[in-house]
Amino acid sequence: MIYYNHSKGNRAESTGQEVHEMEIDSMTQTELASYLETLAKLVEATAKDPQDAARIIREAIPKQ
């Protein structure tokens, strides 16, 4: 997956950390879909159970 990192202004291969690097407050629909897909893949790859999946998602929520 390729994504555009707005804060750094460059393209890069997916690292799984995009969840923390994207600017959540100014996402387009396409960027939101990409964000959610990346989050889903992270959960699929790392969650051990439903509680762990919930923790992963909650940690991905940007703190304001």
URCORZI-V347262 format. One line per field, one symbol per residue. ss: DSSP state (a for helix, b for strand, c for the rest). A space follows every 10 residues. Layout:
BEGIN
ss: ???
END
This chain:
BEGIN
ss: cbbbbccccb bbbccccaaa accaaaccaa aaaaaaaaaa aaaaaaccca aaaaaaaaaa cccc
END
